């Protein structure tokens, strides 16, 4: 059955009206017609079975047939602090991190980042909206019942210092190859995990020291140096397997 994210307020209505991109997705991409069923979810606590009532040139109506409460996801809350990357690499990281269960993604500026994000308010809001849209679409595609929050771009030190005190806090660093991610995972899964991943140029020694001061443990992923977008996928896959969310 087709799945689609909608704002929570829409699921309070008996008839849901969808426009623009949602309309195009259901009618042109999936080629659904009147009478077809669609599952709507709000990314928080409600999922609903609906059926298409009417299709217009720019909007369609869906009748809610059943609402279901969504149980909380039984897995650690994983936050990814991701150094800005050039081109569409950050789009890729947001998409795959969502598929692999990340609960929060924080893009950050770092000393060696090749990418430089325009700090203008309109440009910044546009990029964040784009990343949040990618996260919603990835949640829909992967069958997640929730949608991770993609924060606005901030400084690395700000993101690290704001991390929860009781979280397991890790920084991927090529200088810590002898301390593997697997070796620092506790026997009892923590409630929260924060993982910091550097940009194409990696973290500086000063950033690693700042991370230690903020309670982060530098860890490695083995003998090879991975691309920033690959590192995000690998660490989330390892965490997913180790914590029982994958495999």
C-alpha positions, -999 to +999 in steps of 0.1 A: +000+000+000+012+035-008+025+055+022+027+092+026+038+116+054+013+144+063+013+170+090-004+158+123-033+183+119-044+167+087-051+134+104-076+151+127-099+156+098-123+131+082-113+141+047-076+149+039-069+172+010-035+169-007-020+193-032+011+200-053+039+174-049+018+149-028-009+151-055+017+145-083+033+116-064+000+097-059-015+104-093+014+106-117+042+085-100+021+058-084-008+063-108-035+057-081-071+063-089-104+068-070-110+040-046-073+031-041-060+029-005-032+051+009-016+049+043-009+083+058+014+088+088+023+119+108+058+108+119+049+109+156+020+090+169-007+083+144-011+063+112-043+061+091-057+040+063-074+062+038-091+058+004-091+083-025-125+100-029-119+126-056-091+135-079-088+170-094-062+186-117-043+201-087-057+184-056-072+151-043-093+141-014-088+110+008-114+096+033-100+084+065-112+048+072-091+039+103-067+056+126-041+037+146-018+048+174+019+043+166+040+028+194+073+044+203+102+030+184+122+007+207+158+017+198+184+041+210+180+077+200+209+082+175+220+118+166+244+122+137+266+154+138+277+156+101+304+179+087+292+198+057+301+180+025+302+193-011+278+187-039+249+164-031+268+143-005+249+157+024+216+150+007+228+114+004+238+112+040+204+125+052+186+100+030+206+070+041+208+080+077+170+081+078+168+047+062+192+034+088+173+047+118+190+080+128+166+101+149+183+135+145+208+149+120+228+181+126+249+195+097+279+214+111+306+237+099+342+225+105+377+239+099+384+216+069+350+215+053+353+220+015+317+230+013+307+264+024+270+271+030+257+305+022+248+320+056+219+341+043+187+334+061+167+325+030+194+302+016+198+285+050+161+279+055+159+265+019+186+240+025+171+228+058+137+225+042+152+204+014+170+181+039+138+177+059+119+168+028+145+142+019+141+127+054+103+125+050+106+108+017+132+084+030+109+075+060+081+069+036+101+047+013+117+027+041+085+021+061+096+041+091+067+053+113+087+084+124+107+111+107+141+123+119+146+159+127+171+177+105+185+207+123+198+239+108+235+242+101+255+251+133+291+251+144+307+218+154+316+229+189+280+242+195+265+209+185+289+189+206+285+210+237+247+208+234+247+170+233+230+152+263+253+146+292+242+110+296+245+100+259+272+078+245+292+104+226+316+093+198+337+111+172+350+092+141+387+101+137+413+084+115+438+090+143+420+066+166+422+034+146+433+014+176+401+022+194+373+007+174+336+016+175+327-019+185+351-019+214+335+011+231+298+000+228+285-010+262+268-044+269+236-025+278+224-003+249+224+033+259+193+054+255+210+080+235+240+080+211+257+110+194+282+103+167+303+131+150+315+126+115+339+149+098+339+165+063+360+154+033+391+169+050+385+152+084+387+168+118+416+189+130+436+180+161+420+210+178+385+198+170+394+164+184+406+180+216+374+201+218+354+169+213+372+152+242+365+182+263+328+179+254+328+142+265+333+126+231+355+095+227+374+094+194+370+061+176+380+045+143+364+022+118+394+001+109+425+005+087+409+023+058+400+059+055+364+062+043+346+090+025+325+111+047+292+099+032+305+063+034+315+067+071+280+078+080+264+046+065+290+023+080+287+037+115+249+036+115+250+000+101+274-011+128+252+005+155+221-009+140+235-044+140+251-042+174+219-027+190+196-052+174+179-028+149+194-045+118+201-081+111 
